[in-house]
Amino acid sequence: MTAGSLAAHSESGGLSDQRGLTRFGAIASADLPINLIKTPIAFQATPDRRLAYELVSLQQPESLQGGGTPWQLWFRDLPVQTLDPERGEFRRQDTVSPVAKELHSDINDPEALSRDHNFLNGYEWRLAAEAAPPLDLFGLHFYPLTLERVDIQNDQVMVVEIVGRLQLPLPGQDEKKTPHEENANPASELKDLGNAVRLRYQRQTTEGSLELSRVSLDSAVAEWPLALDANGEITDAPCSPGRPCG
C-alpha cells in the first residue's frame, strides 16, 4: 500500500482500494437481446454497512418507442443498486449528495468527487449525437437533460425515465440543420424558460419494446414562446398558454 494513493489490493476475488470500493470482473450477457455488460462493485460505506452495485453498460442501444421516430438510448457504467439477484435500480437522486440536496442544486454537486459519491457519478448516457438536430416528440422539440431512473429485471431494461426540455418548433428555424452547417439557422434549446417534462418508458413484456407510457410536467410552470426575434432571442411575444416571455 502506498500512502496517499488509491493503490488496489486483491480482496474477496476483486480489487479493493483505499476508498473501501471493491471492483469485480465484468460479466457480459451476450445471449440476451439487449447485451448488458455488468461490473459488480461493493462499497464499504461504514464498518458495518456494505452496499452492492453493478456498473451496467449497453453494448447496443435500446430503442425507445412512441412520439415519432424511435430514439436510441445508450449508457455506460450506470450505477445500478442491486436489490436481489434478479432486480436492480438506478435513481439519479441516489447519486446526489445531501449537501447538493440541501442547497437545491441542479446538476452541480460540490460533493460529486467525494469518497461516497465519486464512483456513482462516472456514468454517461445519450439519445443522439451531440450535434444532432433536436429530437422529435409528437412534432415538438425535445432536449434531454437528465437520466432519472432505470429499472432492470432479469438482465432487461424494464423502465426508463428521462427529464428534458420540450419546446414548440418556431418560425424561421430549420429543425433538420445543425449549428455546424453553412447558412444554418438551427432550432436551439431555450434554457431560460420553465419547460421541462419527464418521460416514462416501460416494457410490458420481456419480448416487447420500451414504449412511452407517460409524459408529465417536471417544471413548476410550463412556458413555450410562440416567436423569437431576428437574433433568435426571447421577445415580449405571448407565451403559451397566454403569458409574456420577455
Contacts in CASP RR format, 6 or more apart in sequence:
PFRMAT RR
TARGET T0000
AUTHOR 0000-0000-0000
METHOD contacts of the structure
MODEL  1
MTAGSLAAHSESGGLSDQRGLTRFGAIASADLPINLIKTPIAFQATPDRR
LAYELVSLQQPESLQGGGTPWQLWFRDLPVQTLDPERGEFRRQDTVSPVA
KELHSDINDPEALSRDHNFLNGYEWRLAAEAAPPLDLFGLHFYPLTLERV
DIQNDQVMVVEIVGRLQLPLPGQDEKKTPHEENANPASELKDLGNAVRLR
YQRQTTEGSLELSRVSLDSAVAEWPLALDANGEITDAPCSPGRPCG
1 7 0 8 1.000
1 9 0 8 1.000
1 18 0 8 1.000
4 18 0 8 1.000
5 18 0 8 1.000
6 17 0 8 1.000
6 18 0 8 1.000
6 19 0 8 1.000
7 17 0 8 1.000
7 18 0 8 1.000
8 15 0 8 1.000
8 16 0 8 1.000
8 17 0 8 1.000
8 23 0 8 1.000
9 15 0 8 1.000
9 16 0 8 1.000
9 17 0 8 1.000
10 16 0 8 1.000
11 22 0 8 1.000
12 22 0 8 1.000
13 24 0 8 1.000
14 22 0 8 1.000
14 23 0 8 1.000
14 24 0 8 1.000
14 25 0 8 1.000
15 22 0 8 1.000
15 23 0 8 1.000
16 22 0 8 1.000
16 23 0 8 1.000
19 43 0 8 1.000
19 115 0 8 1.000
19 118 0 8 1.000
19 119 0 8 1.000
20 43 0 8 1.000
20 44 0 8 1.000
20 115 0 8 1.000
21 41 0 8 1.000
21 42 0 8 1.000
21 43 0 8 1.000
21 44 0 8 1.000
21 119 0 8 1.000
22 41 0 8 1.000
22 42 0 8 1.000
22 43 0 8 1.000
22 44 0 8 1.000
23 39 0 8 1.000
23 40 0 8 1.000
23 41 0 8 1.000
24 39 0 8 1.000
24 40 0 8 1.000
24 41 0 8 1.000
24 42 0 8 1.000
25 39 0 8 1.000
25 40 0 8 1.000
26 37 0 8 1.000
26 38 0 8 1.000
26 39 0 8 1.000
27 37 0 8 1.000
27 38 0 8 1.000
27 39 0 8 1.000
27 40 0 8 1.000
28 35 0 8 1.000
28 36 0 8 1.000
28 37 0 8 1.000
28 38 0 8 1.000
28 59 0 8 1.000
29 35 0 8 1.000
29 36 0 8 1.000
29 37 0 8 1.000
29 38 0 8 1.000
29 155 0 8 1.000
30 59 0 8 1.000
32 155 0 8 1.000
32 156 0 8 1.000
33 156 0 8 1.000
34 58 0 8 1.000
34 59 0 8 1.000
34 60 0 8 1.000
34 62 0 8 1.000
34 155 0 8 1.000
34 156 0 8 1.000
34 157 0 8 1.000
35 58 0 8 1.000
35 59 0 8 1.000
35 60 0 8 1.000
36 56 0 8 1.000
36 57 0 8 1.000
36 58 0 8 1.000
36 59 0 8 1.000
36 152 0 8 1.000
36 155 0 8 1.000
37 56 0 8 1.000
37 57 0 8 1.000
37 58 0 8 1.000
37 59 0 8 1.000
38 54 0 8 1.000
38 55 0 8 1.000
38 56 0 8 1.000
38 57 0 8 1.000
38 80 0 8 1.000
38 155 0 8 1.000
39 54 0 8 1.000
39 55 0 8 1.000
39 56 0 8 1.000
39 77 0 8 1.000
40 52 0 8 1.000
40 53 0 8 1.000
40 54 0 8 1.000
40 82 0 8 1.000
41 52 0 8 1.000
41 53 0 8 1.000
41 54 0 8 1.000
41 55 0 8 1.000
41 119 0 8 1.000
42 50 0 8 1.000
42 51 0 8 1.000
42 52 0 8 1.000
42 53 0 8 1.000
43 50 0 8 1.000
43 51 0 8 1.000
43 53 0 8 1.000
43 119 0 8 1.000
44 50 0 8 1.000
45 51 0 8 1.000
45 116 0 8 1.000
51 81 0 8 1.000
52 81 0 8 1.000
52 82 0 8 1.000
53 79 0 8 1.000
53 80 0 8 1.000
53 81 0 8 1.000
53 82 0 8 1.000
53 119 0 8 1.000
53 120 0 8 1.000
54 79 0 8 1.000
54 80 0 8 1.000
54 82 0 8 1.000
54 88 0 8 1.000
55 77 0 8 1.000
55 78 0 8 1.000
55 79 0 8 1.000
55 80 0 8 1.000
55 123 0 8 1.000
56 75 0 8 1.000
56 77 0 8 1.000
56 78 0 8 1.000
56 80 0 8 1.000
56 90 0 8 1.000
56 150 0 8 1.000
56 152 0 8 1.000
57 75 0 8 1.000
57 76 0 8 1.000
57 77 0 8 1.000
57 78 0 8 1.000
58 73 0 8 1.000
58 74 0 8 1.000
58 75 0 8 1.000
58 76 0 8 1.000
58 157 0 8 1.000
61 72 0 8 1.000
61 73 0 8 1.000
61 74 0 8 1.000
62 72 0 8 1.000
62 73 0 8 1.000
62 74 0 8 1.000
62 157 0 8 1.000
62 160 0 8 1.000
62 210 0 8 1.000
63 70 0 8 1.000
63 71 0 8 1.000
63 72 0 8 1.000
63 73 0 8 1.000
63 209 0 8 1.000
63 210 0 8 1.000
64 70 0 8 1.000
64 71 0 8 1.000
64 72 0 8 1.000
64 73 0 8 1.000
64 127 0 8 1.000
64 160 0 8 1.000
64 201 0 8 1.000
64 210 0 8 1.000
64 212 0 8 1.000
65 201 0 8 1.000
65 209 0 8 1.000
65 210 0 8 1.000
65 211 0 8 1.000
65 212 0 8 1.000
66 211 0 8 1.000
66 212 0 8 1.000
67 136 0 8 1.000
67 137 0 8 1.000
67 138 0 8 1.000
67 139 0 8 1.000
67 212 0 8 1.000
68 136 0 8 1.000
68 137 0 8 1.000
68 138 0 8 1.000
68 139 0 8 1.000
69 136 0 8 1.000
71 127 0 8 1.000
71 128 0 8 1.000
71 135 0 8 1.000
72 127 0 8 1.000
72 128 0 8 1.000
73 125 0 8 1.000
73 126 0 8 1.000
73 127 0 8 1.000
73 160 0 8 1.000
73 210 0 8 1.000
74 125 0 8 1.000
74 126 0 8 1.000
75 123 0 8 1.000
75 124 0 8 1.000
75 125 0 8 1.000
75 126 0 8 1.000
75 147 0 8 1.000
75 150 0 8 1.000
76 123 0 8 1.000
76 124 0 8 1.000
76 125 0 8 1.000
77 122 0 8 1.000
77 123 0 8 1.000
77 124 0 8 1.000
78 90 0 8 1.000
78 123 0 8 1.000
78 125 0 8 1.000
78 147 0 8 1.000
78 150 0 8 1.000
79 90 0 8 1.000
79 95 0 8 1.000
79 119 0 8 1.000
79 120 0 8 1.000
79 122 0 8 1.000
79 123 0 8 1.000
80 88 0 8 1.000
80 89 0 8 1.000
80 90 0 8 1.000
80 150 0 8 1.000
80 152 0 8 1.000
81 88 0 8 1.000
81 89 0 8 1.000
81 90 0 8 1.000
81 91 0 8 1.000
81 94 0 8 1.000
82 88 0 8 1.000
83 89 0 8 1.000
86 153 0 8 1.000
86 154 0 8 1.000
87 151 0 8 1.000
87 152 0 8 1.000
87 153 0 8 1.000
88 151 0 8 1.000
88 152 0 8 1.000
88 153 0 8 1.000
89 149 0 8 1.000
89 150 0 8 1.000
89 151 0 8 1.000
89 152 0 8 1.000
90 147 0 8 1.000
90 149 0 8 1.000
90 150 0 8 1.000
90 151 0 8 1.000
90 152 0 8 1.000
91 148 0 8 1.000
91 149 0 8 1.000
92 146 0 8 1.000
92 147 0 8 1.000
92 148 0 8 1.000
92 149 0 8 1.000
93 101 0 8 1.000
93 148 0 8 1.000
94 120 0 8 1.000
95 117 0 8 1.000
95 120 0 8 1.000
95 121 0 8 1.000
96 105 0 8 1.000
96 109 0 8 1.000
96 117 0 8 1.000
97 109 0 8 1.000
97 110 0 8 1.000
97 111 0 8 1.000
97 112 0 8 1.000
97 114 0 8 1.000
97 116 0 8 1.000
97 117 0 8 1.000
98 111 0 8 1.000
99 105 0 8 1.000
99 109 0 8 1.000
99 110 0 8 1.000
99 111 0 8 1.000
100 108 0 8 1.000
100 109 0 8 1.000
100 110 0 8 1.000
100 111 0 8 1.000
100 112 0 8 1.000
103 110 0 8 1.000
107 146 0 8 1.000
109 117 0 8 1.000
109 121 0 8 1.000
111 117 0 8 1.000
112 118 0 8 1.000
112 121 0 8 1.000
113 121 0 8 1.000
125 147 0 8 1.000
126 144 0 8 1.000
127 135 0 8 1.000
127 144 0 8 1.000
127 162 0 8 1.000
128 135 0 8 1.000
131 178 0 8 1.000
131 179 0 8 1.000
131 180 0 8 1.000
132 178 0 8 1.000
133 175 0 8 1.000
133 176 0 8 1.000
133 177 0 8 1.000
133 178 0 8 1.000
133 186 0 8 1.000
133 187 0 8 1.000
134 141 0 8 1.000
134 142 0 8 1.000
134 143 0 8 1.000
134 167 0 8 1.000
134 175 0 8 1.000
134 187 0 8 1.000
134 189 0 8 1.000
135 141 0 8 1.000
135 142 0 8 1.000
135 143 0 8 1.000
135 144 0 8 1.000
136 142 0 8 1.000
136 175 0 8 1.000
137 166 0 8 1.000
137 199 0 8 1.000
139 169 0 8 1.000
140 166 0 8 1.000
140 167 0 8 1.000
140 168 0 8 1.000
140 169 0 8 1.000
141 166 0 8 1.000
141 167 0 8 1.000
141 168 0 8 1.000
141 169 0 8 1.000
141 175 0 8 1.000
141 187 0 8 1.000
142 164 0 8 1.000
142 165 0 8 1.000
142 166 0 8 1.000
142 167 0 8 1.000
142 199 0 8 1.000
143 164 0 8 1.000
143 165 0 8 1.000
143 167 0 8 1.000
143 189 0 8 1.000
144 162 0 8 1.000
144 163 0 8 1.000
144 164 0 8 1.000
145 162 0 8 1.000
145 163 0 8 1.000
145 164 0 8 1.000
145 165 0 8 1.000
145 196 0 8 1.000
146 162 0 8 1.000
146 163 0 8 1.000
146 164 0 8 1.000
147 160 0 8 1.000
147 161 0 8 1.000
147 162 0 8 1.000
148 161 0 8 1.000
148 162 0 8 1.000
148 163 0 8 1.000
148 198 0 8 1.000
149 159 0 8 1.000
149 160 0 8 1.000
149 161 0 8 1.000
150 157 0 8 1.000
150 159 0 8 1.000
150 160 0 8 1.000
150 161 0 8 1.000
151 157 0 8 1.000
151 158 0 8 1.000
151 159 0 8 1.000
151 160 0 8 1.000
152 158 0 8 1.000
154 206 0 8 1.000
156 203 0 8 1.000
156 206 0 8 1.000
157 203 0 8 1.000
157 210 0 8 1.000
158 202 0 8 1.000
158 203 0 8 1.000
159 200 0 8 1.000
159 201 0 8 1.000
159 202 0 8 1.000
159 203 0 8 1.000
160 200 0 8 1.000
160 201 0 8 1.000
160 202 0 8 1.000
160 210 0 8 1.000
161 198 0 8 1.000
161 199 0 8 1.000
161 200 0 8 1.000
161 201 0 8 1.000
162 198 0 8 1.000
162 199 0 8 1.000
162 201 0 8 1.000
163 196 0 8 1.000
163 197 0 8 1.000
163 198 0 8 1.000
163 199 0 8 1.000
163 218 0 8 1.000
164 196 0 8 1.000
164 197 0 8 1.000
164 198 0 8 1.000
164 199 0 8 1.000
164 218 0 8 1.000
165 189 0 8 1.000
165 190 0 8 1.000
165 191 0 8 1.000
165 193 0 8 1.000
165 194 0 8 1.000
165 195 0 8 1.000
165 196 0 8 1.000
165 197 0 8 1.000
166 195 0 8 1.000
166 196 0 8 1.000
166 197 0 8 1.000
166 224 0 8 1.000
167 187 0 8 1.000
167 189 0 8 1.000
167 190 0 8 1.000
167 195 0 8 1.000
167 224 0 8 1.000
168 224 0 8 1.000
168 225 0 8 1.000
168 226 0 8 1.000
168 240 0 8 1.000
169 175 0 8 1.000
169 187 0 8 1.000
170 187 0 8 1.000
170 225 0 8 1.000
170 226 0 8 1.000
170 227 0 8 1.000
170 228 0 8 1.000
171 227 0 8 1.000
172 185 0 8 1.000
173 185 0 8 1.000
173 186 0 8 1.000
173 187 0 8 1.000
173 188 0 8 1.000
174 184 0 8 1.000
174 185 0 8 1.000
174 186 0 8 1.000
174 187 0 8 1.000
175 186 0 8 1.000
175 187 0 8 1.000
177 184 0 8 1.000
177 185 0 8 1.000
177 186 0 8 1.000
177 187 0 8 1.000
178 184 0 8 1.000
178 186 0 8 1.000
179 186 0 8 1.000
179 188 0 8 1.000
188 232 0 8 1.000
190 225 0 8 1.000
190 234 0 8 1.000
192 234 0 8 1.000
193 223 0 8 1.000
193 224 0 8 1.000
193 225 0 8 1.000
193 234 0 8 1.000
193 239 0 8 1.000
193 245 0 8 1.000
194 219 0 8 1.000
194 220 0 8 1.000
194 221 0 8 1.000
194 222 0 8 1.000
194 223 0 8 1.000
195 219 0 8 1.000
195 222 0 8 1.000
195 223 0 8 1.000
195 224 0 8 1.000
196 217 0 8 1.000
196 218 0 8 1.000
196 219 0 8 1.000
197 215 0 8 1.000
197 216 0 8 1.000
197 217 0 8 1.000
197 218 0 8 1.000
197 219 0 8 1.000
198 214 0 8 1.000
198 215 0 8 1.000
198 216 0 8 1.000
198 217 0 8 1.000
198 218 0 8 1.000
199 212 0 8 1.000
199 214 0 8 1.000
199 215 0 8 1.000
200 212 0 8 1.000
200 213 0 8 1.000
200 214 0 8 1.000
200 215 0 8 1.000
200 216 0 8 1.000
201 210 0 8 1.000
201 211 0 8 1.000
201 212 0 8 1.000
201 213 0 8 1.000
202 210 0 8 1.000
202 211 0 8 1.000
202 213 0 8 1.000
203 209 0 8 1.000
203 210 0 8 1.000
203 211 0 8 1.000
204 211 0 8 1.000
222 241 0 8 1.000
223 239 0 8 1.000
223 243 0 8 1.000
223 245 0 8 1.000
224 239 0 8 1.000
224 240 0 8 1.000
225 234 0 8 1.000
225 235 0 8 1.000
225 237 0 8 1.000
225 239 0 8 1.000
225 240 0 8 1.000
225 245 0 8 1.000
226 237 0 8 1.000
226 238 0 8 1.000
226 239 0 8 1.000
226 240 0 8 1.000
227 235 0 8 1.000
227 237 0 8 1.000
228 234 0 8 1.000
228 235 0 8 1.000
228 237 0 8 1.000
229 235 0 8 1.000
234 245 0 8 1.000
234 246 0 8 1.000
235 245 0 8 1.000
235 246 0 8 1.000
236 244 0 8 1.000
236 245 0 8 1.000
236 246 0 8 1.000
237 244 0 8 1.000
237 245 0 8 1.000
237 246 0 8 1.000
238 244 0 8 1.000
238 245 0 8 1.000
239 245 0 8 1.000
END
